[in-house]
Amino acid sequence: MHRFAAIALSLFLSSVGLVAAQEESDQAPVNVHSEVFSKERVESYGYKRFSIDASGYIRNGFRVSRGEPIDYSPLLSDATLAKDFVRSVLGCENCEFPPFYWPEAMLTYHFVVTKEAKTPLFFFKSGEEVYDVFSEAGIKASPERQRDKANLVVFVGDSDFLLRKAREIADQQVIRLYSSGRTDQAPVHSNEAFIAQLFSGTSCTVSLIKREAEGRAYIFTPYEDLEACLSKQLLLVAGLYPFKGNVPSALNLDLNYSEATLADIIFLRAYYYIRKTLNVADEDLQAASEWVFGAADFEKRMNWNL
């Protein structure tokens, strides 16, 4: 067995500040005897790091933050990780939404925030999320003072403010969202529909229409939805997409995570390694991901930037 999960978890705990929150949540219990788990990982360290009952159900364990569901990513099998990794990178099966990664794994960001939204929570949350998603994933991100020079522009404020900003970038989908409280009806299995589902119950969204052509993406977040949305939005900007699967992820539509999980960060590290170092074409991502997640020296190569 390779040491990916154990070492990756150890690294994540020390660098991101993952907490072992001894609290119950409404998370549906998962059973380590399921085929999506690695029997070897469960037996070697699963029972030491997670609270697992006699029937195999995970009752407690590590969480990215208090209130979040248990992050059991380290116990999953390589096949499970690779399968959902490809889903998250390629997006839905029936839409033409090409994978994207920031050239040279670098980007700059600029926040445009209303006076009312400039609170201690905003400064803490924005800095924490930018670090947790980009820096931990090996994407070099730095602030840019001039909005028109930034790769990523983040708007935080009320709906009227966000509507004005949507009009400035001329994204009709976002304009309709803040004009009428809805987006146009999208095909059920489209990226647009998946993104709308991801932010259900909030007024958050992202605009990626200029990312490929101009190298710029936009995030729209009402201040009250900052905690529920920002981590997911940054993962979308980085190049992952919403998916349905088994892996704990802020982008997994079948689960209920708000914060980037260990799997999300590992997915980004693996993706940027594959695209930058291996120069793998989109159609070969499945084979490449199976090789990466199954490699004995996975954790060593994934930490090339540290």
C-alpha distance (Angstrom), angle and dihedral (degrees) to the residues before:
residue distance angle dihedral
M1 . . .
H2 3.78 . .
R3 3.78 119.5 .
F4 3.83 98.7 -124.1
A5 3.77 99.4 118.1
A6 3.78 97.6 42.7
I7 3.80 95.7 45.4
A8 3.80 94.3 39.2
L9 3.78 90.0 52.4
S10 3.80 91.4 47.6
L11 3.81 90.7 49.6
F12 3.78 92.2 47.1
L13 3.78 93.1 48.8
S14 3.79 93.7 52.4
S15 3.79 98.3 41.8
V16 3.79 103.7 36.0
G17 3.78 100.2 31.5
L18 3.80 99.2 -120.4
V19 3.79 109.7 -170.3
A20 3.77 132.0 -145.4
A21 3.78 96.6 -134.4
Q22 3.78 110.1 -166.3
E23 3.76 96.2 -151.7
E24 3.76 137.0 110.6
S25 3.80 122.4 -115.0
D26 3.80 137.4 -176.5
Q27 3.80 90.2 -103.5
A28 3.79 111.9 133.7
P29 3.82 107.3 -115.2
V30 3.79 116.7 -108.0
N31 3.78 125.0 -149.9
V32 3.80 121.8 -131.8
H33 3.80 89.9 -148.5
S34 3.80 89.0 70.8
E35 3.81 115.7 111.9
V36 3.81 91.0 -115.9
F37 3.82 90.5 70.3
S38 3.78 127.4 79.5
K39 3.80 108.0 -118.3
E40 3.79 90.7 -156.4
R41 3.82 94.0 52.7
V42 3.78 93.0 45.6
E43 3.81 91.7 51.7
S44 3.81 97.1 41.9
Y45 3.80 99.9 48.6
G46 3.80 110.3 -16.5
Y47 3.80 94.8 94.4
K48 3.80 90.6 46.6
R49 3.79 96.3 52.7
F50 3.79 101.6 31.8
S51 3.78 135.3 45.5
I52 3.81 103.6 -117.4
D53 3.80 121.1 174.3
A54 3.80 127.5 -138.8
S55 3.81 91.7 -90.5
G56 3.80 92.3 54.1
Y57 3.81 99.0 -104.1
I58 3.81 117.0 142.8
R59 3.79 105.5 -126.2
N60 3.79 99.9 172.6
G61 3.76 142.7 -7.3
F62 3.76 144.4 122.9
R63 3.78 120.3 -9.6
V64 3.78 129.0 -174.9
S65 3.79 88.5 -128.6
R66 3.78 138.0 -13.0
G67 3.77 112.3 -72.5
E68 3.79 93.2 26.9
P69 3.82 121.1 114.0
I70 3.80 118.7 -100.2
D71 3.80 112.9 -77.7
Y72 3.80 104.8 -137.5
S73 3.83 94.6 166.6
P74 3.86 94.6 124.7
L75 3.80 91.8 62.0
L76 3.80 97.6 55.6
S77 3.80 123.6 103.7
D78 3.79 123.5 -106.0
A79 3.81 90.0 -114.8
T80 3.81 91.7 55.2
L81 3.80 92.6 47.8
A82 3.80 93.0 47.1
K83 3.81 93.7 48.0
D84 3.81 95.4 52.1
F85 3.79 91.4 39.1
V86 3.80 89.8 62.1
R87 3.81 91.1 46.2
S88 3.79 90.6 52.7
V89 3.80 94.2 46.5
L90 3.79 99.7 42.8
G91 3.80 96.9 37.9
C92 3.77 122.5 -148.8
E93 3.79 120.3 -5.6
N94 3.80 97.7 -123.1
C95 3.78 104.2 48.2
E96 3.77 137.4 77.1
F97 3.78 102.7 -125.5
P98 3.81 107.6 134.3
P99 3.82 122.0 -143.1
F100 3.78 112.9 -99.1
Y101 3.76 133.9 -160.9
W102 3.78 129.0 172.9
P103 3.81 109.9 -101.9
E104 3.79 111.7 -107.9
A105 3.83 86.3 4.9
M106 3.80 92.3 -88.9
L107 3.79 133.8 122.8
T108 3.80 140.6 160.1
Y109 3.79 125.8 -138.6
H110 3.79 137.6 -157.6
F111 3.82 127.5 -167.2
V112 3.81 120.8 -147.4
V113 3.81 106.6 -167.8
T114 3.79 133.8 172.0
K115 3.79 116.9 -120.7
E116 3.81 91.2 -112.2
A117 3.80 92.3 55.5
K118 3.80 95.2 53.2
T119 3.79 96.4 100.6
P120 3.81 132.8 138.5
L121 3.82 88.6 -100.4
F122 3.81 91.2 55.7
F123 3.80 94.3 50.3
F124 3.80 92.5 45.3
K125 3.80 96.1 43.8
S126 3.79 97.0 44.2
G127 3.79 93.9 48.5
E128 3.79 93.1 44.5
E129 3.79 95.0 49.3
V130 3.80 95.4 45.5
Y131 3.79 89.3 52.7
D132 3.80 96.5 42.3
V133 3.81 95.0 49.7
F134 3.79 106.0 32.2
S135 3.80 105.7 26.3
E136 3.80 95.6 40.2
A137 3.80 90.0 49.1
G138 3.80 92.9 52.3
I139 3.81 96.4 -106.3
K140 3.78 110.9 134.9
A141 3.81 107.2 -134.0
S142 3.78 125.9 178.4
P143 3.82 133.7 172.9
E144 3.79 119.0 -101.0
R145 3.82 120.5 -156.3
Q146 3.78 95.7 -154.5
R147 3.77 115.0 66.5
D148 3.81 95.3 -152.1
K149 3.81 90.8 57.6
A150 3.80 97.0 49.8
N151 3.80 123.9 101.1
L152 3.78 91.1 -150.1
V153 3.80 125.4 37.4
V154 3.81 118.3 -170.3
F155 3.81 119.9 -161.6
V156 3.82 117.7 -162.4
G157 3.80 122.0 179.8
D158 3.79 144.5 78.8
S159 3.80 125.5 -39.7
D160 3.81 95.0 -94.3
F161 3.80 90.5 53.1
L162 3.80 91.8 47.6
L163 3.81 91.1 48.6
R164 3.80 91.1 54.1
K165 3.79 90.6 50.5
A166 3.80 91.9 47.6
R167 3.79 89.0 55.2
E168 3.79 90.4 50.5
I169 3.80 91.9 59.6
A170 3.83 92.6 37.1
D171 3.80 97.0 -131.0
Q172 3.79 101.9 157.8
Q173 3.81 94.1 -165.6
V174 3.81 91.5 56.9
I175 3.80 92.2 42.0
R176 3.80 90.3 55.7
L177 3.80 90.8 48.4
Y178 3.80 93.7 57.0
S179 3.80 94.9 35.6
S180 3.78 96.9 54.0
G181 3.78 105.8 8.6
R182 3.79 92.7 -109.7
T183 3.78 142.7 74.0
D184 3.79 125.5 -131.1
Q185 3.78 114.3 -80.3
A186 3.80 105.8 -88.9
P187 3.81 127.3 -161.2
V188 3.80 110.1 -84.3
H189 3.80 94.7 -114.9
S190 3.80 98.8 39.1
N191 3.78 126.9 115.7
E192 3.80 89.0 -117.9
A193 3.80 91.2 56.0
F194 3.81 91.6 46.9
I195 3.81 91.7 50.5
A196 3.81 90.8 48.6
Q197 3.81 89.2 50.8
L198 3.79 91.0 48.2
F199 3.81 91.0 58.2
S200 3.80 96.3 38.7
G201 3.80 110.9 147.6
T202 3.81 93.3 25.6
S203 3.80 136.7 76.4
C204 3.79 93.6 -127.0
T205 3.77 126.9 122.8
V206 3.78 143.7 152.5
S207 3.78 132.6 -133.0
L208 3.79 115.1 -143.4
I209 3.81 98.4 161.3
K210 3.81 93.1 106.8
R211 3.77 98.3 36.7
E212 3.79 99.1 92.7
A213 3.82 98.0 36.3
E214 3.82 100.0 37.9
G215 3.79 102.5 17.7
R216 3.80 92.8 -119.4
A217 3.80 133.4 116.7
Y218 3.81 130.9 -174.3
I219 3.79 132.1 -145.8
F220 3.82 123.3 -159.8
T221 3.81 116.5 -163.4
P222 3.82 131.4 165.7
Y223 3.78 107.8 -139.2
E224 3.81 92.8 -119.3
D225 3.83 90.2 57.3
L226 3.79 96.1 48.0
E227 3.81 95.6 108.9
A228 3.80 93.8 43.9
C229 3.79 96.9 47.9
L230 3.79 118.4 22.7
S231 3.80 98.5 79.0
K232 3.81 91.4 49.3
Q233 3.80 91.6 46.9
L234 3.79 93.1 52.2
L235 3.81 91.2 49.4
L236 3.81 89.3 53.0
V237 3.78 91.7 49.5
A238 3.81 90.9 48.8
G239 3.80 90.8 59.7
L240 3.81 109.2 -89.8
Y241 3.81 124.6 116.3
P242 3.81 137.2 -151.9
F243 3.80 113.4 -87.2
K244 3.78 142.8 169.5
G245 3.78 115.9 -119.9
N246 3.81 149.1 98.3
V247 3.80 105.0 -77.1
P248 3.84 119.4 100.2
S249 3.80 104.4 -110.3
A250 3.77 139.8 146.0
L251 3.82 85.3 -127.1
N252 3.81 96.9 50.3
L253 3.81 106.2 110.9
D254 3.81 91.0 -161.4
L255 3.82 93.5 59.9
N256 3.80 136.8 49.9
Y257 3.81 110.7 -120.2
S258 3.82 122.2 138.7
E259 3.80 99.2 178.2
A260 3.80 127.2 62.5
T261 3.80 108.4 -93.0
L262 3.79 130.2 -147.7
A263 3.80 87.9 -96.8
D264 3.81 92.0 54.3
I265 3.79 91.7 54.5
I266 3.80 92.3 44.4
F267 3.83 89.5 48.5
L268 3.80 90.7 54.9
R269 3.80 93.1 45.3
A270 3.79 90.8 49.5
Y271 3.80 93.1 46.1
Y272 3.80 95.1 49.8
Y273 3.78 90.5 45.2
I274 3.81 91.6 51.0
R275 3.80 95.1 46.5
K276 3.78 98.5 40.5
T277 3.79 103.1 34.5
L278 3.80 104.7 26.6
N279 3.83 96.2 31.2
V280 3.80 91.2 -143.8
A281 3.82 121.1 -178.1
D282 3.80 119.7 -125.9
E283 3.80 93.7 -107.0
D284 3.81 90.6 56.1
L285 3.81 97.0 50.1
Q286 3.81 93.9 101.0
A287 3.79 93.9 56.5
A288 3.80 92.2 41.6
S289 3.80 92.8 50.1
E290 3.80 92.6 50.5
W291 3.79 89.1 52.2
V292 3.82 93.8 46.7
F293 3.79 96.4 47.8
G294 3.78 91.6 44.8
A295 3.80 97.4 46.0
A296 3.80 116.6 115.7
D297 3.80 93.4 -135.6
F298 3.81 95.2 44.4
E299 3.80 96.4 127.0
K300 3.81 92.5 48.6
R301 3.80 94.4 52.7
M302 3.80 93.7 40.7
N303 3.80 89.8 57.1
W304 3.80 95.2 53.2
N305 3.81 90.3 121.0
L306 3.80 97.7 51.8
